[in-house]
Amino acid sequence: MIFKGLEVSQTGLSVQKYRMDIISSNLANASSVNDINGEPYRRKIPVFEEVLDKEQGITLSKVVIKEVIEDKTPYKLKFDPSNPLADEKGYVKMPNVDPMREMVDMISAMRTYEANLTAFNTHKDMLLKSIDIIKV
């Protein structure tokens, strides 16, 4: 029971790490097109969900990744009539990934990760100091 605070912070750390992985994938595929069907990559978005842990009369909120959805915003269009994937008007569909938005999301994920890490370490330090007090 005394370790539940560590567990809450740990769930925050793990979802932010997963969020950073998704953002990295989005950035890596910012100009990718599927070779088989010619469709551009669609930006992925993690959806978080709060999970209440009711154990021994204590309710704690944890966070998990509920699902990863595809961003339904329209593809970007690039005028390139020489491209074999161009439509009849000469436009090529490009992925709907905005690198600037992804970088802002990455900074947000990193700061949230750091906040969870600080909370984890603070809780750990309090537990260690409590053990030191008990030993005396």
Backbone bond lengths (Angstrom), bond angles and torsions (degrees), N, CA, C in turn:
res aa  C-N    CA-C-N  psi(-1)  N-CA   C-N-CA  omega(-1)  CA-C   N-CA-C  phi
1 M - - - 1.448 - - 1.529 110.59 -
2 I 1.313 118.25 -36.41 1.458 119.42 -177.91 1.529 112.04 -72.64
3 F 1.316 116.70 -13.05 1.462 119.94 -179.25 1.528 112.96 -95.60
4 K 1.339 117.45 3.78 1.469 120.74 -177.65 1.528 111.98 -62.44
5 G 1.324 117.59 -35.23 1.467 120.52 177.91 1.513 111.47 -61.91
6 L 1.327 115.71 -37.95 1.467 119.72 176.78 1.532 110.50 -65.38
7 E 1.329 115.14 -38.82 1.460 120.01 -179.42 1.530 111.99 -65.81
8 V 1.334 116.41 -39.00 1.469 120.37 177.98 1.526 110.00 -62.41
9 S 1.333 116.71 -46.58 1.467 120.05 178.90 1.520 111.07 -64.13
10 Q 1.326 116.37 -37.04 1.463 120.43 -179.86 1.525 111.22 -63.16
11 T 1.336 117.70 -38.65 1.465 119.04 178.38 1.526 110.51 -66.17
12 G 1.339 116.38 -37.11 1.462 119.93 176.09 1.522 111.78 -64.02
13 L 1.332 116.37 -41.08 1.469 120.64 177.81 1.528 111.17 -62.11
14 S 1.324 116.23 -45.12 1.471 118.89 -175.11 1.532 112.51 -68.50
15 V 1.345 117.66 -38.46 1.465 117.55 179.91 1.525 111.53 -71.22
16 Q 1.332 117.17 -33.06 1.469 118.74 178.18 1.531 110.84 -70.94
17 K 1.324 117.35 -34.91 1.462 120.05 175.06 1.525 109.85 -63.21
18 Y 1.322 116.59 -43.83 1.468 121.01 178.49 1.526 110.53 -63.97
19 R 1.333 116.43 -39.71 1.472 121.26 177.19 1.522 110.44 -60.68
20 M 1.343 117.03 -42.54 1.470 120.30 177.94 1.531 111.32 -64.36
21 D 1.321 117.01 -36.26 1.470 120.56 176.79 1.532 110.90 -62.71
22 I 1.323 116.93 -41.90 1.467 121.01 179.44 1.528 110.32 -66.46
23 I 1.326 116.62 -42.88 1.464 120.20 178.39 1.522 110.35 -62.07
24 S 1.328 116.90 -41.51 1.467 121.15 177.88 1.524 110.90 -61.20
25 S 1.316 115.98 -40.84 1.467 120.70 177.49 1.525 110.68 -63.50
26 N 1.337 116.42 -42.30 1.465 120.11 177.87 1.529 110.95 -59.83
27 L 1.337 116.29 -45.58 1.469 120.34 180.00 1.527 111.63 -64.96
28 A 1.333 115.91 -39.80 1.469 119.59 -179.27 1.523 112.05 -66.50
29 N 1.326 116.80 -27.14 1.464 121.03 -177.51 1.523 113.03 -105.75
30 A 1.321 117.19 20.76 1.465 121.82 -175.78 1.526 113.13 -62.23
31 S 1.321 117.80 -16.49 1.467 119.91 177.30 1.527 111.65 -132.43
32 S 1.333 117.04 23.52 1.468 121.56 -177.17 1.515 112.05 -87.15
33 V 1.324 113.52 143.86 1.459 121.40 175.79 1.522 107.19 -131.80
34 N 1.319 116.62 137.07 1.454 121.60 178.53 1.530 109.28 -67.34
35 D 1.324 116.68 122.80 1.463 121.10 -178.21 1.523 113.03 -66.76
36 I 1.313 117.44 -27.92 1.462 121.11 -175.57 1.523 111.83 -76.07
37 N 1.339 117.09 -51.32 1.466 118.70 -175.67 1.528 113.44 -111.29
38 G 1.326 117.60 -2.13 1.457 120.62 177.65 1.511 115.03 75.20
39 E 1.338 117.10 8.13 1.463 120.98 179.90 1.525 109.76 -82.49
40 P 1.324 117.10 138.28 1.467 120.30 176.95 1.528 111.79 -71.64
41 Y 1.297 114.66 161.60 1.466 121.78 175.35 1.526 108.76 -64.71
42 R 1.318 116.16 141.30 1.464 121.60 174.87 1.521 109.31 -106.00
43 R 1.319 115.13 132.37 1.468 121.73 179.20 1.526 110.01 -57.58
44 K 1.325 115.90 137.60 1.464 122.38 178.31 1.528 109.16 -101.81
45 I 1.340 114.94 145.42 1.461 121.78 -179.18 1.530 108.69 -132.72
46 P 1.344 117.90 124.60 1.469 119.11 175.89 1.527 110.68 -78.68
47 V 1.325 115.93 141.86 1.462 121.50 176.87 1.523 107.08 -112.85
48 F 1.326 116.27 121.89 1.454 121.99 -178.85 1.521 110.44 -89.51
49 E 1.327 114.77 155.48 1.461 120.30 176.63 1.526 108.88 -141.44
50 E 1.310 115.36 136.82 1.457 120.42 176.12 1.521 108.74 -84.06
51 V 1.326 115.59 134.63 1.454 121.62 177.86 1.517 107.21 -121.17
52 L 1.329 115.85 125.32 1.459 119.80 178.50 1.521 109.11 -89.95
53 D 1.305 115.71 126.28 1.454 122.21 179.14 1.525 107.25 -104.76
54 K 1.333 116.14 106.89 1.468 120.67 -178.93 1.524 107.89 -106.38
55 E 1.320 113.76 95.89 1.452 119.05 -178.93 1.519 108.96 -129.86
56 Q 1.302 116.83 130.23 1.464 123.63 177.37 1.533 112.03 55.59
57 G 1.321 116.57 38.89 1.453 120.93 175.78 1.518 115.73 78.34
58 I 1.333 116.78 3.50 1.466 120.56 179.52 1.525 108.08 -112.45
59 T 1.327 116.48 130.07 1.454 121.00 178.63 1.526 109.01 -104.48
60 L 1.317 115.93 122.57 1.452 121.90 178.43 1.522 109.40 -122.09
61 S 1.317 115.74 142.38 1.459 120.82 175.99 1.515 109.29 -94.58
62 K 1.310 115.38 127.70 1.462 121.37 174.36 1.517 106.80 -118.96
63 V 1.294 116.49 166.11 1.459 120.33 179.26 1.528 108.69 -126.17
64 V 1.315 114.92 140.66 1.462 121.56 177.00 1.522 108.53 -135.95
65 I 1.316 115.57 162.59 1.469 120.41 172.11 1.522 106.72 -83.31
66 K 1.310 116.67 115.28 1.463 121.24 -179.93 1.522 110.20 -73.52
67 E 1.334 115.42 -47.00 1.456 121.32 -179.77 1.523 109.32 -165.75
68 V 1.303 114.90 168.02 1.466 121.35 173.68 1.518 106.03 -117.82
69 I 1.331 115.69 120.23 1.459 120.07 -177.83 1.523 109.91 -108.42
70 E 1.311 115.19 162.31 1.457 120.44 174.99 1.521 109.40 -93.49
71 D 1.317 115.72 137.14 1.455 122.31 177.79 1.530 108.59 -69.21
72 K 1.314 116.65 124.05 1.476 121.10 -176.33 1.527 113.14 -90.51
73 T 1.335 118.21 9.44 1.463 118.45 176.51 1.521 109.05 -63.75
74 P 1.325 117.10 151.98 1.469 119.23 -176.56 1.527 111.97 -64.57
75 Y 1.318 113.77 153.22 1.461 119.63 175.88 1.524 109.38 -65.56
76 K 1.322 116.07 155.76 1.460 120.53 172.66 1.520 107.68 -78.81
77 L 1.314 116.39 145.79 1.465 120.71 177.61 1.521 109.33 -109.53
78 K 1.317 114.70 133.51 1.462 120.91 179.88 1.525 107.43 -123.86
79 F 1.329 116.39 129.16 1.461 120.13 -179.89 1.529 109.06 -79.57
80 D 1.336 115.58 113.17 1.461 121.72 179.85 1.530 107.72 -155.44
81 P 1.343 117.06 79.34 1.476 119.82 -175.68 1.521 113.76 -62.87
82 S 1.338 118.47 -19.86 1.471 120.13 -179.31 1.531 112.37 -81.46
83 N 1.310 117.55 -11.21 1.466 122.08 -179.41 1.531 109.21 -73.33
84 P 1.336 118.52 133.61 1.473 120.32 179.05 1.529 113.60 -64.44
85 L 1.329 118.11 -17.91 1.466 121.36 179.01 1.527 112.21 -91.96
86 A 1.326 118.13 2.27 1.460 121.66 -178.57 1.526 110.49 -68.43
87 D 1.345 115.16 146.35 1.462 119.60 176.16 1.527 109.89 -81.42
88 E 1.319 117.28 -173.08 1.468 121.27 -176.35 1.527 112.93 -64.92
89 K 1.337 117.60 -20.54 1.463 121.21 178.21 1.532 112.05 -93.45
90 G 1.331 117.45 -2.15 1.455 121.56 177.78 1.521 114.75 92.17
91 Y 1.344 117.49 10.04 1.461 120.95 -178.93 1.530 110.78 -97.90
92 V 1.329 114.26 141.05 1.460 121.49 176.78 1.522 107.99 -110.88
93 K 1.329 116.09 132.61 1.466 119.91 176.35 1.522 108.85 -77.28
94 M 1.345 115.09 128.30 1.458 122.16 178.95 1.531 108.98 -114.05
95 P 1.325 117.61 158.15 1.470 119.86 -179.45 1.529 112.63 -56.06
96 N 1.331 115.44 152.23 1.463 121.36 -179.15 1.534 111.53 -89.62
97 V 1.321 116.26 34.09 1.462 122.25 179.76 1.530 108.82 -95.62
98 D 1.337 115.76 125.25 1.459 122.21 175.32 1.525 107.71 -104.47
99 P 1.342 118.38 107.63 1.475 119.97 -176.72 1.528 113.86 -55.43
100 M 1.320 118.05 -34.60 1.463 120.30 179.66 1.535 110.50 -65.13
101 R 1.320 116.93 -44.33 1.464 121.15 178.24 1.527 110.46 -62.54
102 E 1.332 116.59 -40.65 1.459 121.12 -179.90 1.531 110.98 -64.39
103 M 1.327 116.75 -38.51 1.468 119.73 179.14 1.527 110.88 -67.90
104 V 1.329 117.15 -38.26 1.470 120.28 176.61 1.530 109.60 -64.60
105 D 1.332 117.08 -42.65 1.462 120.87 177.14 1.529 111.06 -63.08
106 M 1.336 116.83 -37.63 1.462 120.95 179.39 1.536 110.47 -65.34
107 I 1.312 117.16 -42.42 1.467 120.27 178.12 1.527 110.04 -63.35
108 S 1.330 116.80 -42.10 1.459 121.18 178.05 1.530 110.75 -61.63
109 A 1.323 117.20 -44.09 1.464 121.15 179.54 1.527 111.08 -64.48
110 M 1.330 116.92 -40.81 1.470 120.40 179.48 1.528 111.18 -64.51
111 R 1.323 116.89 -42.30 1.469 119.79 -179.41 1.522 111.32 -68.83
112 T 1.313 116.97 -37.40 1.461 120.20 176.96 1.524 110.34 -66.73
113 Y 1.336 116.63 -39.54 1.460 121.48 176.07 1.531 109.80 -60.09
114 E 1.332 116.52 -46.87 1.469 120.97 -179.99 1.528 111.39 -62.18
115 A 1.334 117.96 -38.39 1.462 121.20 178.69 1.530 110.54 -64.87
116 N 1.327 116.61 -41.70 1.465 120.02 177.10 1.519 111.45 -65.97
117 L 1.318 117.18 -37.20 1.454 121.20 178.21 1.530 110.80 -65.92
118 T 1.317 116.79 -40.43 1.462 120.96 176.94 1.532 110.50 -62.75
119 A 1.333 117.10 -44.22 1.467 120.85 178.28 1.528 110.58 -62.76
120 F 1.320 117.07 -41.70 1.469 121.96 178.62 1.528 110.12 -60.43
121 N 1.334 116.65 -49.54 1.470 120.73 -178.29 1.525 112.27 -65.92
122 T 1.321 117.21 -37.00 1.468 120.59 177.35 1.518 110.68 -63.46
123 H 1.324 116.58 -44.54 1.466 120.96 178.64 1.534 110.34 -63.24
124 K 1.317 116.01 -42.86 1.471 121.01 179.04 1.532 110.20 -61.29
125 D 1.322 117.02 -44.50 1.468 120.82 179.48 1.529 111.25 -62.59
126 M 1.333 116.99 -39.69 1.464 120.08 177.97 1.524 110.81 -64.33
127 L 1.321 117.02 -39.78 1.460 120.11 177.79 1.530 110.90 -63.94
128 L 1.320 116.78 -43.06 1.467 120.44 179.55 1.528 111.52 -64.48
129 K 1.329 117.38 -40.24 1.465 120.52 178.46 1.533 110.72 -67.32
130 S 1.327 116.27 -35.34 1.460 120.09 176.88 1.518 110.50 -64.02
131 I 1.303 117.41 -41.10 1.468 121.52 177.72 1.523 110.10 -64.18
132 D 1.330 117.48 -40.46 1.460 120.68 177.62 1.531 111.64 -62.34
133 I 1.325 117.65 -39.06 1.463 122.23 179.35 1.512 110.08 -66.53
134 I 1.321 116.68 -41.54 1.471 121.42 -179.28 1.529 111.02 -65.46
135 K 1.325 117.18 -35.03 1.471 121.25 -178.56 1.513 112.74 -65.48
136 V 1.303 116.93 -27.19 1.472 120.34 -176.01 1.468 112.35 -72.93
